[in-house]
Structure formats: C-alpha cells, structure tokens
C-alpha cells in the first residue's frame, strides 16, 4: 500500500511542498534583502510554519472534505503567491487590499500585464499538480479520521509554531506591526499570507477612522506643520511668475539616471540636457510615490500630502475634502485643465479631478487616436502635444494646465520608425527598450516647446517638468548595475535611483543647477511662492524649494529618507555622498548607541502618520481655511 511506504499524510506533503516553494519565491523571486543570520532563519522557517498551519486545518474535516480542502487550499495559495509575483515584477512591491478595488484599471493594462508573464511560471504550479494527482490516486490512503487527541496536538503545535515565528520576528525587529509602510519587512518576518490578513485588518481600520474622526486630531497636526514646514518662502523669487500661465508636464517614468548620460556614445535626452542651462534644475529631486504611481505623484504635487501607504488615494479617498492646488489657483483667478489622452476613469481621475477643483479634463475623447498614432498605452507623445495646442489657445488666461505623457510607460513599446537610438544590450528587455521611449519623449517635449513658441504661449508661461515615478524597478538589478557600471545593487543605490528630473523653466530667467535635496511634496508651496500667492493657512508637509530655511529631509513612503548628509533605508544609515554604510543598528529597539539617522527616523514616522491621519480621517473637512487665513 502507498501509505505504508510513505508513512506521511497528504496535509504534511502539501505543507512541505508549498512551504519549500514559498521559500524559493521569497529568496530568489522577491529577492528579499537579508542583513543577518536571524533574518535568514526567520525567512526559512516562516514558509513552512504558515504552510503547516494552513494545511493542518484539513484534519478537522472528514476524509472527503480533507481532500477537497487540501486541493483547493494549495491552488488558492499558489494563485495568491503568483499574483504577488506578477505585481512584484513591475512594482517591486506586494499587493494590498485597496489595490484589489482598483480592478477597473486592469482593463487598460493590456500588454503591460502580458509583459510580466514568463514561460517558466508554470513551474510554480508543479506542487499543485502533484498534490492533485496524489489526492486522486491515493486520496483515501493519505487521509484518515484522526483522533481528537491527534487533532488537538497538531493544532496546538501549529499555533506554537506561529507564536515562535512571531517571537523571533519581534526580537529581530521590535514594533514590527507598527511598520505598516514597510511591506517587505512584514513579508520577510511574518510571511506573505499573514501579511495579507494583516493588510485586511488595516484596511478595515482605515475605513473606520473617518467614522470616528471629530477634528480634534488637527490641533496637534497643524501645530507640527506650522512649526516644521511653514516658511515665508524665498523673498527674492516671490511673485516672479505672478499672473503667468502655468504649464506642468508630468514625464512618465522618467528617472534622473538618463539625464546628462549617454548610450552608444549618444545623449539619451539631448533636449532635456540643454534645457538645464535655461532652467532651475534640481539634480537631487526624489519622487515620493507609492502604489498609486502616477496618480500618487499628482496627489502629492496637488496637496503637499503624502500618498497612502496602501493603494491609491485617488481611489480610496477621492471624495475627501482637500485644499488642493487647482482649487487655490482657481480662487486666485486661474482656470485649470488636465490633458491626458487616456481613459478618464483610469486611476479614478474623473472623480478626483472634479473634487479638487479642475475646470476641465481633456481625456482620450478629446483626441483623435488611431492605430497609426498610438502605441503601448495610447496616443503617442508627439501627437498628444501637437493635438493639445488648439485647446490651450482657447483657454482663458491665466491658466494652470497639467500634461501627463504616455509613451514612456512600461512595457516601453515603440514603433520602429519612431526609435532614434538603438536599444541597450542587457539581460533586461525592459531596460533595453526604456532608452528608446525616453529618447522619443525627449523629442516630443522639444517639439512641444516649439509649438508653444509658434502659438505665442511660451513667453508668458512658467513651465514645470517633472518625472512622476521610477520606470525601472529593482527587479532589473543586474541590467542596471551593468549600465551604471556599479559593482553591486545596494539599498543605497536603490534609493538614489528614486531621483527624478525636476525643472522650473521661466522664459527669460537664467538657469541654475540646484544640488540640495528636494521632493515632490515641495512642489505645491514652491509654485505658490513663485506665483506670489500667499496662503499661510494651508496645511502641507512641503516647503518652498528655494527657501534657505526649507525642511532638511525628504521622506519616502516606505519610511526611507534622504538628508543633506545621509540616506536611510531598511534600518541602515549611509553617507549620502560616498554611499558608505555608517551604521546598521536596531536603534528602535534601544540596542547600542543611537544611529546618526535616529533623530530623523522618529520625525519621518511622525510626519507620515500625520499625513495618514488627515487622509484616512478626512480631517480637512473640519478645517476652516478661510478663517484660518485671516
């Protein structure tokens, strides 16, 4: 008989196979960073502990239901694991509950999703096939009616394993469950499946925050903002662009590593390089987006609040009260419009734009889109800018206009006739194609500047150009260090690759390269100061980038941050200039001496938490901006 040879019930077989597969995925697909032997140990035992707990529950049922439970549990678990793998390949992140409610975006993903699928993915389901075959052929021999004592011991053992796993994780990383913004830490220590359970709890908790909020929380938050982020702005540049039109160009997926860099001996971005001489260019400007990507970058610049740690605010809190940039500009005589040749409901933009005060949204229906002039996600950038001019000429001045490009979007497809630079040669097809779409976008922006000049719209405008978020995730580490000629892909390098271009171009003004650290959260107060708009009542976490007294750190949504001297990420503090590791201590645990980054750690966590309170509690509905400004 089969069971006499094997002497192992089916639920144990399933737990071992699924645990092993999960560990392999953690270690080699997610490539989770490990800093010491304790983390290695936790990462190894966790998949088996979780798998044992999941499958041991099968013994509570009779034999027929045992088989059914085991078969469908391993299938469902494998699908959850696989969906996270596909998501991770593009975003280097894990799925959250709010993202699942953004399913309306999936219809527009098209080739982006297909590009994330790999032929060897079928291997992730070998254990499922094996268990299903065993269940069919030897099901009755590999299951049994276990005694009450056996069930009790097995179940208690699974609970003890879980407690032991968590105790090790908490010892290695105290206050683990308070670090909800760092999903890799959670997955590394408690596993992908408990993480999803915990994420569901957080989602329910955030939904309840609005119900129980009463506005009293704002006192502490507003005091912090007035003390830490409110400044008078740069007096010399105050109002230098007063009453000028504002043209804001969101450069899709553009990272700073291509600026002033070459490929095959050619400049990747010749026009954007030349524009530096005529603009205020911030060379250490970081995107601060999270899972909402482009919509997060929009939310940050419009509100000077941090994005949600999970999902996209444009979806989860689109009906909140905000004090947004288009609303403030509207109160100061500006008309506003967004130009984006995509589905108006993507990222829930049509709802959010209306709520925060945009007067008009020129979506894909405003453009003539054909097979010839579209690629990848839609209308090519050159046609997008060309077709937009006629709408700009009709806008009443002064106006605030935002343009969101599309062509330089994953999977970075481009028609052969539009490629004016050869692809890169590496193991990453994504990076190889990226340079070509970046070059195309550079050419499109140059043509757009010419259109503005021909239409007489250039001289009386201030033009802001900003990369919205990263284009190349750390899933492409090998190719990136090959291009950058680095020895290894470190956590420090990963943070530095979150720099995106930021230009403030004012026709007639001399250019200047500014090396001080900056972030997207500072765009709103910076622009308002340049336009001469005073709003001392505004609640924002950014400061004018031209102000010498501006905030001295840039916080990323995962708790990492950058200061003039340091880069902090994943509990490690680096020298910002050299990239050398200064210290790696569990400073939050109080072990050893405090890190030099420690004072900032606490302030960054406080600031992120305050921003979350505003969003989750919809606290701005309790704030009277008009009276506060008096």
MOHU-V778359 format. One line per field, one symbol per residue. ss: DSSP state (H for helix, E for strand, - for the rest). A space follows every 10 residues. Layout:
BEGIN
ss: ???
END
This chain:
BEGIN
ss: -HHHHH---H HHHHHHHHHH HHHHHHHHH- ------HHHH HHHHHHHHHH HHHHHHHHHH --HHHHHHHH HHHHHHHHHH HHHHHHHHHH H-----HHHH --HHHHHH-- HHHH----HH HHHHHHHHHH HHHHHHHHHH HH-----HHH HHHHHHHHHH HHHHHHHHHH HH---HHH-- --HHHHHHHH -HHHHHHHHH HHHHHHHHHH HH----HHHH HHHHHHHH-- ---------- ----EEEEEE E----HHH-- -EE--EE--H HHHHHHHH-E EE--EE---- --HHHHHHHH HHH------- --HHHH---- ----HHHHHH H---EEEEE- -----HHHHH HHHHHH---E EE-HHH---- ---EE--EE- HHHHHHHHHH HHHH----EE EEEE------ -----HHH-- --------HH HHHHHHHHHH HHHHHHHHHH HHHH------ EEEEEEE--- ---HHHHHHH HHHH------ HHHHHH--E- -EEEEE---- -EEE---EEH HHHHHHHHHH ---------- ---------- --EEE----- EEE--EEEE- -EEEE----- EEE---HHH- -------HHH HHHHHHHHHH HHHHHH--HH HH--HHHH--
END
